[in-house]
Amino acid sequence: MSILIGFICLLLSVFLVSVASPRKTPNLLLAAFLTLTAIELTVWLWAGNIHSAWLNMIWLALGRLQMPAFFFFFYASCYSDFRLKPHDILHLVPFGLVVAVNWPSGPHLSGLEQLVAPDSRSAWWFSQAVYFGYMAAIIALLWRFRTRFTRHYAGAPSEVLIWLTQLAAASLLARAILIVRDVFSFASDSSTALALQMFSALLALAITTWIAMNSLLKPRLFRDVDRRLISIETTAAPPQTANDALRLIEYVETERPFLDPELTLARLSDRLAMTPREVSELLNGALGVHFFDFVNSHRIAYAQRLLVEQPKQPVLQILLDCGFSSKSSFNTAFKKHVGMTPSAFRTQAKLQSKGSG
């Protein structure tokens, strides 16, 4: 099973390295992580037959590069302008520590050997701390980027963010099973530890197969760039003036771009001859509202007008005419901005019309 998992990891690595894609950096980082995983999983094949201090040192050191590669893959997937910076060399500290301590015939660093020795309890705790430290950074990164993304786009969520979230969840599940296995192993319950070892191997096989299936069924995840992710990274000048806010409001009220169900911050900024960052800061600073709420407020105001002027028009048709793509999102937004459902608003409007008549 380890051979099969390692083979799939290496096969995926070759695909990621060779595939033509504008998102080459995240592909290379994921390929590096998968290659390191393949080495980790298949170490028992050569460790028992080749007694080499050099190979042992290389294996231990390479294992410390897995999580940095995994983290930078997530970072490069979220930010298209990702570049390694000088301070990122700090991620190589655990790798360098293992090399220094396990260098054959070299001076050992007393006091640190227990931290990297493969059979040490201290090394186990150190490994868990490193893993969960990186996973905490990955979760914070995904949460921060998801928050920014939902503020800018009223349409469907990004497939890239969904895929990254699923991958992070799969990693956490696999790690949780391995920790439980180790706990039983420390308690000398070898039968339970072996069963969990088999289950974790099956899970690893399932995850690698799932990644392979994604590469076949959703090749755009590895070949294309989500332009929406790029548009919200654009840097720009400081927040705009009150004149720009008036220009924005006038344009929205006269041209009604909110009627486009696929309206995005990038599209709106193009029509205003501004950058996405400028429009975002204008909305947040001058108007005190996020893009999503700004667009929906105009859609709801237009819907209120249609509900009154076209009393026989079905609500479903009105929500489509206003730029909404689903009844649930329309009802939620309408109740948020008006305080009642569209049907209740229409009934109230009819009663007020009869009363005034």
C-alpha positions in Angstrom: 0.0 0.0 0.0 2.9 2.4 0.8 4.4 1.6 -2.6 1.1 2.4 -4.3 0.6 5.6 -2.4 4.2 6.6 -3.1 3.7 5.8 -6.8 0.6 8.0 -7.1 2.4 10.9 -5.3 5.3 10.7 -7.7 3.0 10.4 -10.7 1.1 13.5 -9.6 4.4 15.3 -9.0 5.4 14.6 -12.6 2.1 15.9 -13.8 2.3 19.1 -11.8 5.8 19.8 -12.9 5.2 19.1 -16.6 1.7 20.6 -17.1 1.6 23.9 -18.9 0.0 26.4 -16.5 0.2 30.1 -15.6 0.0 29.0 -12.0 3.4 27.2 -12.1 4.6 28.2 -8.6 1.8 26.5 -6.6 2.0 23.4 -8.8 5.7 23.1 -8.1 5.2 23.5 -4.4 2.5 20.9 -4.3 4.8 18.6 -6.4 7.5 19.1 -3.8 5.2 18.2 -1.0 3.9 15.1 -2.7 7.5 14.0 -3.5 8.5 14.4 0.1 5.4 12.5 1.2 6.4 9.7 -1.2 9.9 9.5 0.4 8.4 9.5 3.9 5.9 6.7 3.1 8.4 4.4 1.4 11.3 4.8 3.7 10.8 1.3 5.2 11.7 -0.2 1.8 15.3 0.9 1.9 15.8 1.7 5.6 15.9 -1.9 6.6 18.2 -3.0 3.7 20.6 0.0 3.4 22.4 0.9 6.5 23.7 4.3 5.7 24.1 7.3 8.1 24.0 9.6 5.1 20.6 8.2 3.9 19.2 8.3 7.4 20.3 11.9 7.8 18.8 12.9 4.4 15.5 11.2 5.2 15.2 12.9 8.6 16.1 16.3 7.1 13.7 16.0 4.1 10.9 15.2 6.5 11.2 18.7 8.0 10.6 20.3 4.6 7.1 18.8 4.1 5.1 21.4 6.1 7.0 24.4 4.7 6.2 23.2 1.2 2.6 22.5 2.1 2.2 26.0 3.6 3.8 27.8 0.7 1.6 25.9 -1.7 -1.5 27.3 0.0 0.1 30.8 0.1 1.0 30.7 -3.6 -2.5 29.4 -4.5 -4.2 32.3 -2.7 -1.8 35.0 -3.8 -0.7 35.0 -7.5 2.1 37.5 -6.8 3.7 35.1 -4.2 7.5 35.3 -4.1 9.9 33.8 -1.6 11.4 36.6 0.6 14.8 36.6 2.5 13.1 36.0 5.9 11.5 32.8 4.5 14.8 31.1 5.0 13.8 30.7 8.6 11.5 27.8 7.5 14.7 25.8 6.8 15.8 26.0 10.5 14.3 22.5 11.4 15.9 21.1 8.3 19.3 22.6 9.1 19.0 21.4 12.7 18.5 17.8 11.7 21.4 18.0 9.3 23.7 19.4 11.9 22.7 16.9 14.6 22.8 13.8 12.3 25.8 14.7 10.1 27.8 11.5 9.9 31.1 11.7 11.8 30.3 15.4 12.5 30.1 17.2 15.8 26.7 16.5 17.5 24.8 19.4 19.2 24.2 18.1 22.7 20.8 19.0 24.1 19.2 19.1 20.7 19.6 15.5 19.6 16.5 14.4 21.5 14.5 17.0 19.6 15.2 15.4 16.3 15.9 11.7 17.1 13.2 9.7 15.3 12.4 7.5 18.3 12.4 10.2 20.9 9.2 11.4 22.7 10.6 14.9 22.6 10.9 14.6 18.8 7.3 13.4 18.6 6.1 16.5 20.4 8.3 18.7 18.4 6.9 17.2 15.2 3.3 17.8 16.3 4.1 21.3 17.3 5.6 22.0 13.9 2.7 20.5 12.0 -0.1 22.3 14.0 1.9 25.5 13.9 1.9 25.4 10.1 -1.8 24.2 9.9 -2.8 27.1 12.2 -1.1 29.5 9.7 -2.8 27.8 6.8 -6.3 28.0 8.4 -5.7 31.7 9.2 -4.6 32.3 5.6 -7.7 30.6 4.2 -10.0 32.4 6.6 -8.5 35.8 5.8 -8.6 35.2 2.1 -12.2 33.9 2.2 -13.3 37.0 4.1 -11.7 39.2 1.5 -13.2 37.2 -1.3 -16.8 37.2 -0.1 -16.6 41.0 0.5 -15.7 41.5 -3.1 -17.9 39.1 -5.0 -21.6 38.4 -4.8 -21.5 35.5 -7.2 -20.4 31.8 -6.7 -17.5 31.0 -4.4 -14.1 30.3 -5.8 -13.4 26.6 -6.7 -9.8 27.2 -5.7 -10.7 28.2 -2.1 -13.1 25.2 -1.8 -10.4 22.8 -3.0 -7.8 24.3 -0.6 -10.2 24.1 2.3 -11.0 20.5 1.6 -7.3 19.6 1.3 -6.5 21.3 4.6 -9.4 19.3 6.3 -8.1 16.0 4.8 -4.7 16.7 6.2 -6.0 17.4 9.7 -8.1 14.2 9.6 -5.1 12.1 8.6 -2.9 13.7 11.3 -5.6 13.1 14.0 -5.7 9.4 13.1 -1.9 9.2 13.2 -1.8 10.9 16.7 -4.4 8.4 18.0 -2.3 5.6 16.5 0.8 6.9 18.3 -1.0 7.2 21.6 -2.0 3.5 21.4 1.6 2.6 20.4 3.0 4.5 23.4 0.5 2.5 25.6 1.9 -0.7 24.1 -1.4 -1.6 22.5 0.1 -2.9 19.4 -3.0 -4.5 17.9 -5.0 -1.2 18.0 -2.0 0.7 16.8 -1.6 -1.7 13.8 -5.3 -1.4 12.9 -5.0 2.4 13.0 -1.9 2.2 10.9 -3.8 0.3 8.3 -6.7 2.7 8.4 -4.3 5.7 8.1 -2.7 4.0 5.1 -6.1 3.5 3.5 -7.0 7.2 4.2 -3.7 8.3 2.7 -4.5 6.3 -0.4 -7.9 7.8 -0.6 -6.6 11.3 -0.3 -3.9 10.8 -3.0 -6.5 9.2 -5.3 -8.8 12.1 -4.6 -6.1 14.6 -5.6 -5.5 12.5 -8.8 -9.2 12.5 -9.6 -9.3 16.3 -9.2 -6.4 16.6 -11.6 -8.5 14.7 -14.2 -12.0 16.0 -13.5 -11.1 19.6 -12.6 -7.9 20.3 -14.5 -8.5 24.0 -14.2 -7.5 23.8 -10.6 -4.0 23.0 -11.8 -3.9 24.7 -15.1 -5.8 28.0 -14.9 -5.7 31.1 -12.7 -8.9 32.4 -11.0 -8.9 36.0 -12.2 -11.1 37.0 -9.3 -8.3 36.0 -6.9 -5.9 38.3 -8.8 -8.3 41.2 -9.0 -8.5 41.7 -5.2 -4.8 41.7 -4.8 -4.2 44.8 -6.9 -2.4 47.5 -5.1 -3.5 51.1 -5.6 -3.4 54.7 -4.3 -4.9 55.9 -1.1 -8.7 56.1 -0.6 -10.6 58.3 -3.0 -12.3 61.6 -2.4 -15.9 62.6 -1.9 -16.1 63.5 -5.6 -15.3 59.9 -6.5 -18.0 58.6 -4.1 -20.6 60.9 -5.8 -19.4 59.7 -9.2 -19.8 56.1 -8.1 -23.3 56.6 -6.7 -24.4 58.5 -9.8 -23.0 55.8 -12.1 -24.7 53.0 -10.2 -28.1 54.8 -10.1 -28.1 55.8 -13.8 -26.4 52.8 -15.5 -27.7 50.2 -13.0 -24.7 47.8 -13.3 -26.2 45.9 -10.3 -28.7 44.3 -12.7 -25.9 42.1 -13.9 -26.1 38.9 -11.8 -22.3 38.3 -12.4 -21.2 41.8 -11.4 -17.9 41.7 -9.6 -15.7 44.4 -8.1 -13.3 44.0 -11.0 -16.1 44.6 -13.6 -17.4 47.6 -11.7 -14.0 49.1 -11.3 -13.3 48.7 -15.1 -16.4 50.7 -15.9 -15.4 53.4 -13.5 -11.8 53.5 -14.9 -10.6 52.7 -11.4 -8.7 49.8 -9.8 -10.5 47.2 -7.7 -8.5 48.3 -4.7 -9.6 52.0 -5.2 -13.3 51.0 -5.4 -13.1 48.7 -2.4 -11.5 51.4 -0.3 -14.0 54.0 -1.5 -16.9 51.7 -0.5 -15.4 50.9 2.9 -14.0 54.3 3.7 -16.3 56.9 2.2 -19.6 54.9 2.2 -19.0 52.5 5.1 -20.2 49.5 3.2 -18.8 46.3 1.6 -19.1 45.6 -2.1 -21.6 42.8 -1.5 -24.0 44.9 0.7 -23.6 47.9 -1.6 -24.7 46.0 -4.7 -27.6 44.2 -2.9 -28.9 47.4 -1.4 -29.4 48.8 -4.9 -30.9 45.5 -6.1 -33.4 45.5 -3.3 -34.3 49.2 -3.9 -35.0 48.4 -7.5 -37.0 45.2 -6.5 -39.2 47.3 -4.2 -40.0 49.6 -7.1 -40.9 46.7 -9.4 -43.0 45.0 -6.7 -45.1 48.1 -6.5 -45.2 49.1 -10.2 -45.8 45.5 -11.5 -48.2 43.9 -9.0 -49.0 41.0 -11.3 -45.4 40.1 -12.1 -44.2 36.9 -10.3 -41.7 37.5 -7.6 -39.4 34.9 -9.3 -39.2 37.1 -12.4 -38.6 40.2 -10.4 -35.7 38.8 -8.5 -34.1 37.7 -11.8 -34.7 41.2 -13.3 -33.0 42.7 -10.3 -29.7 40.7 -10.7 -30.3 37.9 -8.1 -29.7 34.4 -9.2 -31.7 32.5 -6.5 -34.8 32.9 -4.5 -33.1 32.2 -1.2 -30.5 34.9 -1.6 -33.1 37.4 -2.8 -35.4 36.7 0.2 -32.5 36.9 2.7 -31.2 40.2 1.3 -34.7 41.6 1.0 -35.5 40.8 4.6 -32.2 42.2 5.7 -32.7 45.6 4.0 -36.5 46.0 4.3 -37.4 44.0 7.4 -40.0 41.8 5.7 -40.4 39.3 2.9 -41.1 40.5 -0.7 -44.6 39.1 -0.6 -45.4 40.9 2.7 -43.9 44.1 1.2 -46.1 43.8 -1.9 -49.2 43.2 0.2 -48.4 46.1 2.4 -47.9 48.3 -0.7 -51.3 47.3 -2.0 -53.1 48.1 1.2 -51.4 51.5 1.4 -52.4 52.2 -2.2 -56.1 51.3 -1.5 -56.0 53.4 1.7 -54.7 56.4 0.0 -57.2 55.9 -2.9 
